Amino acid sequence: MSSSGKPRPAPDPVAVLRGHRSSVMDVCFHPSLSLLFSGASDGELRVWNTVQNRTLSSTWAHGGAAGVYSVATSLDIGNRVISQGRDGTCKCWEIEEAGFSRKPLFTINTNSYHFCKISLAKTPTLESKSSTNKGFMALAGEDSSQVEIWDLTAVKKMVSLPNLNSTDHSAKQRGMCMAVQAFYPSDSQGFLHVLSGYEDGSMLWWDLRNPQLPLHSVKFHSEAVLSIAIDGLCNGGISGGADNKIIMFNLDHSKGICTVKKEIELERPGTAGTAIRLDNKIAATAGWDHRVRVYNYKKGNALALLKYHSGSCNAVTFSSDCKMMASCSEDTTVALWEIYAPKV
């Protein structure tokens, strides 16, 4: 609130990145450089300089109608970015001084053609600098009710969840996997965990030591889960779906259960993207109603409603230094925001 007692007006973006010619489906920051990656529904992948707010390079990463559905980076894969297309492939690109490598370093034929964005495994913030974890990627598999884990170093599929020997046939009844988040709990001795969200609104928590059965199953949403983000400590997260709810949840690692921390009801349905800043103070969501919502992650209260975009918001993400947020939209733009910057 301002000193007059009236709510402060929502801030404007500090920059708007224009250049894409179709809906921008996903966006992510480089983990250590002032670069931002964006992928659009016409197949174009771009890298932007976030100091000069200009395109450094672009490439047609995935065939025309297929488009780029997801982009992802992490410290574990170094100076590279992964693009996921609706053409059944994921491609790994080297980041060079002038932008992208001319050709992808490698292409993974996933044969998955649905709507679940990839997730690179997340390491707790306190451990990320000393991490020895290899690059692992989770995605909805060729069988759309399964999650597949891929080793990006060996470029091969490691396991499916549930695996082929599983006696749990309930996954198929949950429908397609629509959202995944892979992470390393600090007490997992380096074993990967995965949260997966499904068409029927359910979410499963997997420990890769037992790929046949999930640790826990919950159903916080009444319609498809569309996005899951895990916090910097890997102790909880936020999920959004096709219903009118945003759920903040806790993960109890000692008991292996997931519980609701806060349920937020929206006026309009549809949350396509969720993100939590690395310092665990701020969370944000990207809505079908063109709005980006910003929350206090610890308390769950709303902090800002950002109304710049004129089309559905597809994704939102934070920079690793916590100083910047980016949102992307069907309106073909990427907006950069400096909001609730951390106190130095």
C-alpha positions in Angstrom: 0.0 0.0 0.0 1.1 3.6 -0.6 1.3 6.2 2.1 -2.2 7.5 1.0 -3.7 4.0 1.8 -4.5 3.2 -1.8 -3.0 0.1 -3.5 0.1 0.8 -5.5 -0.5 0.6 -9.3 1.0 -2.5 -10.9 4.4 -1.8 -12.4 5.0 -1.8 -16.1 7.7 -4.1 -17.7 11.2 -2.6 -17.7 11.5 -3.9 -21.3 9.4 -5.7 -23.9 11.3 -8.0 -26.3 9.7 -8.0 -29.8 10.8 -10.1 -32.8 8.8 -13.4 -32.6 6.1 -13.7 -35.2 3.9 -16.2 -33.4 2.9 -17.2 -29.8 5.9 -17.4 -27.5 5.4 -20.7 -25.7 8.2 -20.7 -23.2 11.1 -18.6 -21.8 14.0 -19.2 -19.5 17.1 -17.3 -18.3 20.7 -18.6 -18.7 21.9 -19.7 -15.2 24.9 -17.4 -15.1 25.0 -15.0 -18.1 22.7 -12.1 -19.0 20.9 -14.1 -21.6 17.3 -15.2 -22.1 16.0 -17.9 -24.3 12.5 -18.0 -25.9 10.7 -20.5 -28.1 7.7 -19.9 -30.3 4.9 -21.9 -31.9 6.3 -21.4 -35.4 9.5 -23.3 -34.5 11.8 -20.3 -33.8 14.3 -20.4 -30.9 15.8 -17.0 -29.9 18.5 -15.9 -27.5 18.3 -12.3 -26.2 20.8 -10.1 -24.4 19.0 -8.8 -21.3 21.4 -5.9 -20.8 20.8 -4.5 -24.3 17.4 -6.0 -24.7 18.0 -7.2 -28.2 18.1 -10.5 -30.1 21.6 -12.0 -30.3 20.7 -15.0 -32.5 17.8 -17.1 -33.7 17.4 -20.5 -35.3 14.5 -22.5 -36.7 14.8 -25.2 -34.1 11.7 -27.3 -34.8 9.7 -27.8 -38.0 7.0 -25.2 -38.9 3.7 -26.5 -37.6 5.3 -28.4 -34.7 6.9 -25.3 -33.0 9.0 -24.9 -29.9 7.0 -25.9 -26.9 9.6 -25.6 -24.1 13.1 -24.3 -23.5 15.3 -25.2 -20.5 18.7 -24.5 -19.0 20.5 -25.4 -15.8 24.0 -25.3 -14.2 24.2 -29.0 -14.6 24.3 -28.9 -18.4 26.6 -25.9 -18.7 26.6 -23.4 -21.5 23.7 -25.2 -23.4 20.0 -24.9 -23.8 17.4 -27.7 -24.5 14.5 -27.0 -26.9 11.5 -29.3 -27.0 9.3 -29.4 -30.1 5.9 -30.7 -30.9 7.7 -32.8 -33.6 8.6 -35.5 -31.1 12.2 -34.3 -30.5 14.3 -32.5 -28.0 17.5 -30.7 -29.2 20.6 -29.5 -27.3 22.2 -26.3 -28.5 25.6 -25.0 -27.6 25.7 -21.3 -26.6 28.5 -19.5 -28.5 29.6 -15.9 -28.5 27.4 -15.1 -31.5 24.5 -17.1 -30.2 23.5 -20.7 -31.0 25.6 -23.4 -32.6 24.7 -23.9 -36.2 23.5 -27.4 -35.6 22.2 -29.0 -32.4 24.9 -31.0 -30.4 22.4 -33.8 -30.3 18.8 -34.6 -31.0 16.6 -36.9 -28.8 13.8 -38.6 -30.6 11.2 -38.8 -27.8 8.2 -39.6 -30.1 6.1 -37.7 -27.6 3.7 -35.2 -29.3 1.6 -33.8 -26.4 1.5 -30.8 -24.2 3.9 -31.5 -21.3 6.9 -29.3 -21.1 10.3 -30.8 -20.2 11.9 -30.4 -16.8 15.7 -30.4 -16.1 16.5 -31.8 -12.6 16.6 -29.1 -10.0 19.2 -29.2 -7.2 18.5 -27.4 -3.8 19.9 -23.8 -3.9 22.4 -24.4 -1.1 23.9 -27.4 -2.9 23.8 -26.3 -6.5 27.4 -24.8 -6.5 28.9 -28.0 -5.3 26.5 -30.3 -7.3 28.0 -33.3 -8.9 24.6 -34.3 -10.4 24.6 -35.1 -14.1 22.1 -33.5 -16.4 18.8 -35.4 -16.3 15.6 -34.5 -18.1 12.1 -35.5 -17.3 9.3 -35.5 -19.9 5.9 -37.1 -20.7 6.8 -40.2 -22.7 5.8 -41.9 -25.9 3.1 -43.5 -23.8 1.5 -40.2 -22.7 0.6 -41.5 -19.2 4.3 -42.3 -18.4 7.1 -40.0 -17.4 10.5 -40.7 -19.0 13.9 -39.8 -17.4 16.7 -39.1 -19.9 20.4 -38.9 -19.2 21.7 -35.9 -21.2 25.3 -36.9 -20.8 24.9 -40.4 -22.2 21.9 -39.2 -24.4 19.8 -42.2 -23.5 16.6 -43.0 -21.7 17.1 -44.2 -18.1 13.7 -45.2 -16.8 10.0 -44.8 -17.2 7.6 -44.0 -14.4 5.8 -46.2 -13.8 8.2 -48.7 -15.4 7.1 -51.6 -17.5 7.1 -54.1 -14.6 4.7 -51.9 -12.6 1.6 -53.5 -11.1 0.1 -50.0 -10.7 -2.3 -49.6 -13.7 -4.0 -46.4 -12.3 -1.6 -44.1 -14.2 -3.6 -44.7 -17.5 -6.8 -43.8 -15.7 -5.3 -40.4 -14.8 -5.0 -39.6 -18.4 -2.0 -37.8 -20.1 0.9 -36.5 -18.1 0.6 -32.7 -18.5 3.3 -31.4 -16.2 6.6 -32.6 -14.7 9.2 -31.3 -12.3 12.4 -33.3 -11.5 14.5 -32.5 -8.4 17.0 -33.8 -5.9 15.9 -33.6 -2.3 18.8 -32.7 -0.1 18.5 -36.0 1.8 18.0 -38.3 -1.2 21.7 -39.3 -1.5 21.7 -38.1 -5.0 18.6 -40.0 -6.1 16.3 -38.2 -8.4 12.7 -37.4 -7.5 9.9 -36.4 -9.8 6.5 -34.7 -9.4 4.1 -35.4 -12.3 0.7 -33.8 -12.9 -2.1 -35.4 -15.0 -5.3 -34.7 -17.0 -7.6 -35.6 -14.1 -6.0 -33.1 -11.7 -3.9 -35.6 -9.8 -0.2 -35.3 -8.9 2.2 -38.1 -8.2 5.5 -38.0 -6.3 8.1 -40.5 -7.5 11.5 -41.6 -6.0 13.6 -43.2 -8.7 14.7 -45.9 -6.3 11.2 -47.4 -6.8 10.0 -46.7 -10.3 7.1 -49.1 -10.0 5.0 -47.1 -7.5 4.8 -43.4 -6.6 5.7 -42.4 -3.0 2.4 -40.4 -2.8 -0.6 -39.5 -4.9 -2.7 -36.4 -4.3 -5.5 -34.6 -6.2 -5.5 -30.9 -5.5 -7.0 -29.8 -8.8 -10.4 -30.6 -10.3 -9.1 -30.4 -13.9 -5.8 -31.0 -15.7 -2.6 -30.0 -13.9 -0.7 -27.7 -16.3 2.3 -26.6 -14.4 4.4 -27.6 -11.4 7.3 -25.5 -9.9 9.5 -26.6 -7.0 11.1 -24.1 -4.6 14.7 -23.4 -4.1 15.1 -25.8 -1.2 13.1 -28.6 -2.9 10.8 -28.7 0.1 7.6 -27.6 -1.6 6.2 -25.9 -4.6 3.3 -24.4 -6.5 0.9 -25.9 -9.1 -1.5 -24.4 -11.6 -4.2 -26.1 -13.7 -7.1 -25.8 -16.1 -9.3 -25.1 -13.1 -9.5 -21.8 -11.1 -7.0 -22.9 -8.4 -3.4 -22.2 -7.6 -2.0 -24.6 -5.0 1.0 -24.0 -2.8 2.2 -27.3 -1.3 4.7 -28.8 1.1 6.7 -31.9 0.6 7.4 -33.8 3.8 10.5 -35.9 2.9 10.6 -37.9 6.1 7.0 -39.2 5.6 6.9 -39.0 1.8 3.7 -37.0 1.7 2.6 -33.9 -0.1 0.2 -31.5 1.7 -1.6 -28.2 0.8 0.0 -25.1 2.3 -2.3 -22.6 0.6 -5.2 -22.8 -1.9 -5.8 -19.7 -3.9 -9.0 -19.3 -5.8 -9.0 -17.3 -9.0 -11.9 -15.4 -10.7 -11.0 -17.1 -14.1 -9.7 -20.5 -14.8 -6.4 -21.5 -16.5 -2.8 -21.2 -15.2 -0.4 -22.3 -17.9 2.9 -21.5 -16.0 4.3 -21.3 -12.5 7.7 -20.3 -11.1 9.3 -19.7 -7.7 12.3 -17.3 -7.3 15.4 -19.0 -6.1 15.4 -17.1 -2.7 11.9 -18.6 -2.0 10.4 -15.2 -1.4 8.3 -14.7 -4.6 6.2 -17.0 -6.8 4.5 -16.1 -10.0 1.9 -17.6 -12.4 1.0 -17.1 -16.1 -2.7 -17.1 -16.8 -5.0 -17.8 -19.7 -6.6 -14.4 -18.8 -3.5 -12.5 -20.0 -2.4 -11.8 -16.4 0.8 -12.5 -14.5 0.1 -12.9 -10.8 2.8 -12.4 -8.2 2.6 -13.9 -4.7 4.5 -13.9 -1.4 5.6 -17.6 -1.5 6.0 -17.9 2.2 2.6 -16.5 3.2 0.6 -17.1 0.0 -0.8 -13.6 -0.3 -1.1 -11.7 -3.6 1.5 -9.0 -4.2 0.8 -7.8 -7.8 -1.4 -8.4 -10.8 0.5 -7.6 -14.0 -1.7 -6.7 -17.0 0.8 -5.9 -19.8 0.0 -8.9 -22.1 -2.9 -8.9 -24.6 -3.0 -12.7 -25.1 -2.8 -15.8 -23.0 0.4 -15.9 -20.9 2.2 -19.2 -21.5 5.1 -19.1 -19.1 6.9 -17.1 -16.4 10.4 -17.5 -15.1 13.0 -15.8 -12.7 16.6 -15.1 -13.3 19.1 -16.9 -11.0 20.2 -13.7 -9.3 16.5 -13.0 -8.4 16.6 -9.5 -10.0 14.5 -10.1 -13.0 11.3 -11.9 -14.1 10.2 -12.7 -17.6 6.8 -13.6 -19.0 5.8 -14.7 -22.5 2.5 -14.7 -24.3 0.4 -15.6 -27.3 0.7 -11.8 -28.2 4.2 -12.7 -29.5 6.1 -10.7 -26.9 8.4 -11.4 -23.9 8.1 -8.9 -21.0 10.9 -8.3 -18.6 10.1 -7.2 -15.0 12.1 -5.9 -12.1 9.7 -6.6 -9.2 10.4 -7.0 -5.5 14.1 -7.1 -6.1 16.0 -8.8 -3.3 17.6 -6.4 -0.8 21.4 -6.5 -1.1 
